[in-house]
Amino acid sequence: MSENVTAGREFDYHGPALDNVFDTYKQLREQCPVGKSEKHGGFWYVTKSEDIFAAEQDPDTFAVAPSMLMPAFGTDMPLIPIDIDPPDHTDYRKVLLPLFTPKAIAKLGDGMRRTSRELAQEVAGQEVVDASHLFARPMPTIIFSRLAGFPEKDWPKFDRWVDDIIYERTDNPERAWNAGREVIEYFDDLLTSRADEEPADDLIGVLQQAEIQGRKLTHDELLSYCYLLFLAGLDTTAWAIRSSLWYLAQNPEAQRVLRENPDEIPTAAEEFLRTLSPVQGMARTCKKDTELSGQKIKAGDRLVLVFGAGNRDPEVYDDPDEIQIDRQNNRHLAFGGGIHRCLGSNLGRQELVVALEEFLEVVPEFSLADPSEPWHGVGPLTLRIGK
Ligand code: HEM
């Protein structure tokens, strides 16, 4: 059997499979850009930017139901709005729009900066430190939990739930489902207690007052929104911050440039999102027989839009595997690209930029203390601070 066929059949986009995944992406894109993997019950992987954008633009053929999460996120309830297809998707998505406009996100700016600075100061005072635990993870947890109205006393529970649901679901599905149940119970209680209070000016308050197709949202719909936003809002941004620091820790020159020119941090942040994308792929289900890059795909087949591979497609980017912190015209797929394009992209971007600004301002030159720690995920990132 040829090497590329084996690579394709065994292709995965989770966990340790990501360690050297960029070589695999190159091989697949060159030799078999749309092919079949046997993992997770079997799926077609789609690795070229053009094909991914085309599939994103055609939700009638490439549906999200039963779920774009493969394997499931510790529950089989459809998550709103990510697992909802047209026509209902538009109404469900609309409910969340006021929370994520650039203006709404700008209002969070001062608190975000203060929190980042305080967390960065804890890192700066140490010699060897886990910057994921002390900085990359708590920053988005605090910012999003305040926006959402998740009580501060509960925040310490969140990391384990995220780890079990997102990172254990491939090797340890039972653990993911148990954590999923705990999260459902948690939001069940929170929503019930909030139902008797005056609606507050936060995510839960907005959802409780929202109307869809002339009616209020049901308790199960509220639960589904909370469950998805909890997972979408914490893990992705933590990954983006951690992976950016992972890169910078190995590149003192990039640290120097960004410290001296903080106005270049937003451009660098886009490049980190492109090359070290927190969401490497999302699933779809084919609703009718079709073709992508000459490959026939049948109705009912599952496929995965591999954003991480599309983001390094040489047909779109010069030297695609090179991280160029000043790369311009960087139209990438880190937030998707169709009707399900990330609703939290303004928030995620701003959190990443502010986190990097404050970290570089407060923390002196840093390097990797444990080079065996991978580029991906939200696990430890051990840094040595100071030269
Ligand atoms: C750097 C951080 C983030 C990245 C890289 C990211 C990435 C993504 C991706 C790839 C999708 C799926 C797009 C598709 O399949 O076309 C998505 C959807 C979504 N994201 Fe994010 N995300 C981030 C942060 C956030 C945050 C902070 C929130 C909210 C708190 C959020 C909320 C959502 C929602 C609600 C959807 C579903 C939108 C829909 O189905 O219409 N994301 N995100």
Residues whose N, C-alpha, C, O or C-beta is under 5 A from the ligand:
A	BS01	HEM	P81 I82 R93 L229 A232 G233 T236 T237 A240 P278 V279 M282 L333 A334 F335 G336 G337 G338 I339 H340 R341 C342 L343 G344 S345 L347 G348
